[in-house]
């Protein structure tokens, strides 16, 4: 594995940044991201056919909030995959897309969570939107509280998911266990 990529994955363990690993996903029925600069609705999010596909294979539009408009801007700058987003700087991504550094950091946080098995892009969006900002925060989260916060975020429109997509207690437990496993594996190296 590329040493730079390993460093980026370990950074949240050191700094408290957020992360993600994409599992199987479906097409997004409706998803919007609002920022101070503008509000754009995603027009297309590709379906990920292979669960836990490698990040160098996942298109940049896999990340919630990056639709065709931002995807085109990022692709033009050479950022075409989720892995590329991980290696790009937050300021660079913000400048390319004309968004705030906060939004760019959220996208990168979602892409880092893609490293965890069992977390889809919808899941990573929900995790980031409710304020989970590190592997450690996710690993120590109480499943009941986490599920309540995620469910409330969907109810109040902070997080949009495909029609019929539901968060469950078992799903939340999987996220927490994935974070614990990831931390354990990397701390043993």
N, C-alpha and C positions, 0 to 999 in steps of 0.2 A: 504494500500500500504506500502511496505517495507520502513522504514525511510531512509535507505541508498540510495535507488533508488530515493526517493524524493529529497534528498540532491544532488544527481548527476544531476537530472533534473534542480534544481535551480542554480547549480554552474554557468552555462553560464549567468544567470541573474546577478550574482555577479562578475564573473571574465571575462566575454566576450568570453568564449569558445563556440564552435559550437555544434549544435544538430540536431536530425531528427526523423520523424515518418513516417513509410511506409504505403502507400495506396496500392491499387491493382497494380500488376506489371505483366510483361510478361517475357518470356524467353529472355535471352540476346543472340543476334546473334553473336556479337563479342565485347569483351571488354578487354582492356589491361591496365596494370599499369606498368609504367616504374619507376625505382628507380636507384639510384647510384649503389646499390648492384647488381641488376639483373632486367630483364624484363620477367614477366610471363604473359601468356594469360589465362584468365579464361576459364576453360573447361566446367564448369557447374554452373549455378545459378538457384536454385529451383524457380519454379513459386509460387507466393504467391496467394493462392486461395481466401482467405478471406481478403477483404479490411480492413485496419487498424487493422490487427491482433495484438494481444498483443505481446510485445517484448519477453516474455518468450517462445513464440511459434515460433518466426521467427528464422530460422537457421542462423548461423553465415555467411554463404555464401550469404545471402541476401545483404550484404554490398558490394558495388562496389569495386572491387580490391581484394576481398577475394574469391578466387576460391577454387578448390579442394586441391591444394598444401598447401596454408596457412590455409584453413579450417581444413585439417587433423592435422596440427601442433597445431592449437588452440584447437581442440577437444581433442587431446592427453593430453593437459594441463588443460582440464576441462572447456574450454570456448567454449560452443556449441551453444549459442543463442545470439541474439542481446543484450538482457538484460545482459548476462554475460560479453559481451564486454564493456558495460557501467560501470560495477563495477570493471573491471580489470584496473590496472594502465597502463599508456602509456608506461613506461619503460618496464614493464612486457610483454606487447603485442609485443613491438619491439624486445625484446630478444627472445621470443618464436619463432617468425617468421623470425628473422634474417634480419629485415628491420630497416630503420631509425626511430627515434622517430617522425619525421615529418609525415611519412606515417602512423604510428600507430595512431597519433593524428587525422589525416584526417579520418581514419576509425571510430574512436570514435566519431568524429564530425558528420559523416554521420549517425551513429547509434543514436545519440541524436536527429537529425532532424526527425528520425522515429517516434518520439512522436507526431509530428504535423500531424493532419488529412489532407489528400490530397497531401502528399508528398511521392512519390515513391522513390525507391533506385536510379533510374536514376536522379530524381529531386534532391535528396540530394547530389549526386555526383556533379552535375552541380553547385549547390549552394556553396558547399565547394570549388570546383576547381576555382571558380571565386573570392574567397576571402571573402565570407560572413562567419563571425566567431562568431556570437552570435545571439540570438533571437532578440535582439534590432536592430542589423544591418539589419536583414531581415525585421523586422517590419517597419523600416523607409525607406526602399529602394523604389526608384521610379520605378514603373512597367516598363515604357518604357526603362529605362537605364538597369534594371535587365534583361529584355528580350533580349536586344541588346547584353549584355555581355555573356549571356548564349548561344545565337545563334552563336556568334562569337567563343566561346569555342568549340562548336560542329564543326563549319566550319574549325577551325584550328587543330582539332584532340585532343585537350586537354580533351574533354569529348566525350565518345563514347556512343551511345544509340542504342537500337534495331532498326532494319530496320522498317521504317515507323513511328517511334516515333518522334513527333514534340512538341516543346515547344510553347505555345500560350500565348497571353496577359492575357486571362482569367485564365489560369493555374498559371501564375506568381502572379496575383491578389489574387488567392486562397492561395498561399504560404504566402504572406504578411499578409493577414487577419488571417491565422492560427497562425502566430507568435504573432500578436497583441492579439488575443483571449487567447493564452497560457499565455502571460505575464499578461494580465488582470486577468485571473482566479487565477494564483498563487500569484499575489500581493494582492488579496483580502482575502487570507487565514490568 
